[in-house]
């Protein structure tokens, strides 16, 4: 009997050991490292020095400001577009639904580095986008060399890549909404616009919360797009928290400080997630 009770743990043991080795241990080790600094080639306990340094670090505050600007602008645009596209592609009268669904989802499965490099080529001064704009009389836009347009470039690139991903999540949720609700609303004289706001959106509330939290985590960890598109420039105007962690740890080898920044991001994700739960009205 005892053997029968313990036998299942042998099957779970490999997954548990991998989880402990590659998830739990790095979390604990990085937390301990955030209270240390490198002195003479060795790490020594430094107390709250790294966290105090954060408070006085102008680049950290610039990176946080840039990250929040991208978050506040990009996430709502992406989620709204994803909801609208999912609602359109869920229409039974639409032809070639499979083709359109795959087309919108394809950017989500492309390599982050590959698509970032593609956008960096397209957004050059003489790239295809400025060339197309010149045909309609718009002068070349400094997409990657102007602080405002550099942020806009990252927002456009992220929206292109992740809208389809969220669209599939919303599309799966839409197919679980009873059709009777729409039929009853139609009989009561509600048009498609009212049905969307009074039936679709309330029914998608848990999924919107889920997508919002995922997008919040992804945006606060934003690294690939600014690294490959702008390198954090010009003048740190696209420096993000994720990119600053990378620079602190792997360019300046200040892993203690990089760990402190990472845990500051963890706290921000937790706070924003709680706020989103409260706004959504979930306990």
C-alpha positions as CSV (number, residue, x, y, z in Angstrom):
1,X,0.0,0.0,0.0
2,X,2.8,2.4,0.9
3,X,4.5,1.6,-2.4
4,X,1.3,2.3,-4.3
5,X,1.0,5.7,-2.6
6,X,4.6,6.8,-3.4
7,X,4.9,5.4,-6.9
8,X,3.2,8.4,-8.6
9,X,5.8,10.7,-7.2
10,X,8.5,9.0,-9.2
11,X,6.7,10.1,-12.4
12,X,6.3,13.7,-11.1
13,X,9.8,13.8,-9.7
14,X,11.6,14.9,-13.0
15,X,9.2,17.8,-13.6
16,X,9.4,18.9,-9.9
17,X,13.2,18.7,-10.0
18,X,13.4,20.7,-13.2
19,X,11.0,23.3,-11.8
20,X,13.0,23.6,-8.6
21,X,16.3,23.9,-10.5
22,X,15.3,26.3,-13.3
23,X,12.5,28.3,-11.7
24,X,12.6,28.3,-7.9
25,X,16.3,28.4,-7.5
26,X,16.9,31.3,-9.9
27,X,14.1,33.3,-8.3
28,X,15.7,32.8,-4.8
29,X,19.3,33.3,-6.0
30,X,18.4,36.5,-7.9
31,X,16.6,37.9,-4.8
32,X,19.6,37.2,-2.6
33,X,21.9,38.7,-5.3
34,X,19.9,42.0,-5.3
35,X,21.2,42.6,-1.8
36,X,24.9,42.0,-2.9
37,X,27.5,43.9,-4.7
38,X,30.8,42.8,-6.4
39,X,33.9,43.9,-4.4
40,X,37.3,42.6,-5.5
41,X,35.9,39.9,-7.7
42,X,33.6,38.5,-5.0
43,X,30.0,39.3,-4.1
44,X,29.4,40.7,-0.6
45,X,26.3,41.7,1.3
46,X,25.4,45.3,0.6
47,X,22.0,45.6,2.4
48,X,19.6,47.9,0.6
49,X,22.3,49.7,-1.3
50,X,21.1,48.5,-4.8
51,X,17.5,49.5,-4.0
52,X,18.7,52.9,-2.7
53,X,20.7,53.4,-5.8
54,X,17.5,52.8,-7.9
55,X,15.8,55.7,-6.2
56,X,18.6,58.1,-7.3
57,X,19.2,56.6,-10.8
58,X,18.0,58.9,-13.5
59,X,18.3,56.2,-16.2
60,X,16.1,53.9,-14.2
61,X,13.3,56.5,-13.9
62,X,13.7,57.3,-17.6
63,X,13.4,53.6,-18.4
64,X,10.3,53.3,-16.2
65,X,8.7,56.4,-17.8
66,X,9.3,55.1,-21.3
67,X,8.0,51.6,-20.3
68,X,4.8,53.1,-18.9
69,X,4.2,55.4,-21.9
70,X,4.4,52.3,-24.2
71,X,2.2,50.3,-21.8
72,X,-0.5,53.0,-21.5
73,X,-0.7,53.6,-25.2
74,X,0.0,50.2,-26.8
75,X,-1.9,47.8,-24.6
76,X,-5.4,49.4,-24.9
77,X,-4.9,49.9,-28.6
78,X,-3.9,46.2,-29.0
79,X,-6.7,44.8,-26.9
80,X,-9.4,46.9,-28.6
81,X,-8.1,45.9,-32.1
82,X,-8.0,42.3,-31.0
83,X,-11.6,42.4,-29.7
84,X,-12.8,44.0,-32.9
85,X,-11.0,41.6,-35.2
86,X,-12.2,38.6,-33.2
87,X,-15.8,39.9,-33.4
88,X,-15.5,40.3,-37.2
89,X,-13.9,37.0,-37.7
90,X,-16.5,35.2,-35.6
91,X,-19.2,36.3,-38.0
92,X,-20.8,33.3,-39.6
93,X,-21.4,35.1,-42.9
94,X,-17.7,35.9,-43.4
95,X,-16.0,33.9,-46.2
96,X,-12.4,32.5,-45.9
97,X,-12.5,32.9,-42.1
98,X,-9.7,30.3,-41.7
99,X,-7.4,32.3,-44.1
100,X,-7.9,35.6,-42.2
101,X,-7.5,34.0,-38.8
102,X,-4.2,32.4,-39.8
103,X,-3.0,35.6,-41.5
104,X,-3.7,37.8,-38.4
105,X,-2.1,35.1,-36.1
106,X,1.1,34.6,-38.2
107,X,3.0,37.6,-36.7
108,X,2.7,36.0,-33.2
109,X,4.7,32.9,-34.3
110,X,7.5,34.9,-36.1
111,X,10.9,35.3,-34.4
112,X,11.1,38.4,-32.2
113,X,14.5,39.2,-33.5
114,X,13.5,38.6,-37.2
115,X,10.5,40.8,-37.1
116,X,12.4,43.5,-35.2
117,X,15.1,43.6,-37.8
118,X,12.4,43.6,-40.5
119,X,10.8,46.7,-39.0
120,X,14.2,48.4,-38.5
121,X,14.7,48.0,-42.3
122,X,11.3,49.2,-43.2
123,X,11.5,52.2,-40.9
124,X,14.8,53.6,-42.2
125,X,14.9,57.1,-43.5
126,X,14.7,55.7,-47.1
127,X,12.8,52.6,-46.1
128,X,9.7,51.3,-47.7
129,X,7.3,53.1,-45.3
130,X,8.8,56.5,-46.0
131,X,8.9,55.7,-49.7
132,X,5.2,54.9,-49.6
133,X,4.4,58.1,-47.6
134,X,6.3,60.2,-50.2
135,X,3.8,59.1,-52.9
136,X,1.0,60.8,-51.0
137,X,3.0,63.9,-50.3
138,X,4.1,63.2,-46.7
139,X,7.8,64.0,-46.0
140,X,10.1,61.4,-44.6
141,X,9.4,60.6,-40.9
142,X,12.5,60.1,-38.7
143,X,11.1,56.8,-37.2
144,X,14.2,55.7,-35.4
145,X,16.1,58.9,-34.8
146,X,13.4,61.1,-33.2
147,X,12.4,60.4,-29.5
148,X,8.7,60.6,-30.2
149,X,8.7,58.6,-33.4
150,X,11.1,56.0,-32.0
151,X,8.5,55.2,-29.3
152,X,5.8,55.2,-31.9
153,X,7.8,52.7,-34.0
154,X,8.0,50.3,-31.0
155,X,4.3,50.6,-30.4
156,X,3.5,50.0,-34.0
157,X,5.8,46.9,-34.1
158,X,4.4,45.5,-30.9
159,X,0.8,46.0,-32.0
160,X,1.5,44.3,-35.4
161,X,3.0,41.3,-33.6
162,X,0.7,40.7,-30.6
163,X,-2.8,41.8,-31.8
164,X,-3.3,38.5,-33.6
165,X,-2.2,36.5,-30.5
166,X,-4.8,38.3,-28.4
167,X,-7.4,38.0,-31.2
168,X,-7.2,34.2,-31.0
169,X,-7.8,34.3,-27.2
170,X,-10.9,36.5,-27.7
171,X,-12.1,34.4,-30.6
172,X,-12.0,31.3,-28.5
173,X,-14.0,33.1,-25.8
174,X,-16.5,34.5,-28.3
175,X,-17.4,31.0,-29.5
176,X,-18.5,30.1,-25.9
177,X,-21.0,33.0,-25.7
178,X,-24.6,31.5,-26.2
179,X,-26.1,32.6,-29.5
180,X,-29.4,32.9,-27.8
181,X,-28.3,36.2,-26.2
182,X,-27.7,37.8,-29.6
183,X,-31.0,36.4,-31.0
184,X,-32.9,37.8,-28.0
185,X,-31.2,41.2,-28.4
186,X,-32.1,41.3,-32.1
187,X,-35.7,40.6,-31.3
188,X,-35.6,43.5,-28.8
189,X,-34.3,45.8,-31.6
190,X,-30.6,46.0,-30.5
191,X,-28.3,46.6,-33.5
192,X,-24.8,45.0,-33.9
193,X,-23.2,48.0,-32.2
194,X,-25.3,47.7,-29.0
195,X,-24.9,43.9,-29.0
196,X,-21.1,44.3,-29.0
197,X,-21.1,46.7,-26.0
198,X,-23.9,45.2,-24.0
199,X,-23.4,41.5,-24.7
200,X,-20.0,40.8,-26.1
201,X,-17.8,43.0,-23.9
202,X,-19.5,42.0,-20.6
203,X,-19.2,38.3,-21.5
204,X,-15.5,38.8,-22.4
205,X,-14.7,40.5,-19.1
206,X,-12.6,37.7,-17.6
207,X,-10.8,37.2,-20.9
208,X,-10.1,40.9,-21.2
209,X,-8.6,40.8,-17.7
210,X,-6.5,37.8,-18.6
211,X,-5.2,39.5,-21.8
212,X,-4.6,42.7,-19.9
213,X,-2.5,41.0,-17.3
214,X,-0.5,39.1,-19.9
215,X,0.1,42.3,-21.9
216,X,1.1,44.2,-18.7
217,X,3.7,41.5,-17.9
218,X,5.0,41.5,-21.4
219,X,5.3,45.2,-21.7
220,X,7.1,45.7,-18.4
221,X,9.6,43.0,-19.6
222,X,9.9,44.7,-23.0
223,X,13.4,44.0,-24.5
224,X,13.6,42.7,-28.0
225,X,11.9,45.6,-29.8
226,X,13.9,48.5,-28.3
227,X,17.1,46.4,-28.4
228,X,16.9,45.6,-32.1
229,X,15.0,48.7,-33.4
230,X,16.6,51.6,-31.5
231,X,19.2,50.2,-29.0
232,X,17.4,52.3,-26.3
233,X,18.1,55.5,-28.1
234,X,18.0,58.2,-29.2
235,X,19.2,59.7,-25.9
236,X,17.6,56.9,-23.8
237,X,14.2,57.8,-25.2
238,X,13.3,54.1,-25.8
239,X,15.3,52.7,-22.9
240,X,12.9,50.2,-21.2
241,X,13.2,48.4,-17.9
242,X,14.0,45.1,-19.6
243,X,16.7,46.7,-21.7
244,X,18.2,48.4,-18.7
245,X,18.3,45.1,-16.8
246,X,20.2,43.6,-19.7
247,X,22.6,46.5,-19.9
248,X,23.3,46.5,-16.2
249,X,23.9,42.8,-16.0
250,X,25.4,41.7,-19.3
251,X,27.2,44.9,-20.5
252,X,28.3,46.4,-17.1
253,X,28.3,43.0,-15.2
254,X,26.6,44.6,-12.3
255,X,24.3,41.6,-11.6
256,X,23.4,42.8,-8.1
257,X,21.9,46.0,-9.4
258,X,20.3,44.2,-12.4
259,X,18.6,41.9,-9.9
260,X,17.3,44.8,-7.9
261,X,15.8,46.3,-11.1
262,X,14.2,43.0,-11.9
263,X,12.5,42.8,-8.5
264,X,11.4,46.4,-8.9
265,X,9.7,45.2,-12.1
266,X,8.1,42.3,-10.2
267,X,6.6,44.7,-7.7
268,X,5.2,46.9,-10.5
269,X,3.7,43.9,-12.2
270,X,2.0,42.9,-8.9
271,X,0.7,46.4,-8.3
272,X,-0.7,46.8,-11.8
273,X,-2.3,43.3,-11.8
274,X,-4.1,44.1,-8.5
275,X,-5.3,47.4,-10.0
276,X,-6.6,45.6,-13.0
277,X,-8.4,43.1,-10.8
278,X,-10.0,45.9,-8.8
279,X,-11.1,47.7,-12.0
280,X,-12.5,44.6,-13.4
281,X,-14.4,44.1,-10.1
282,X,-12.9,40.7,-9.4
283,X,-11.9,39.7,-5.9
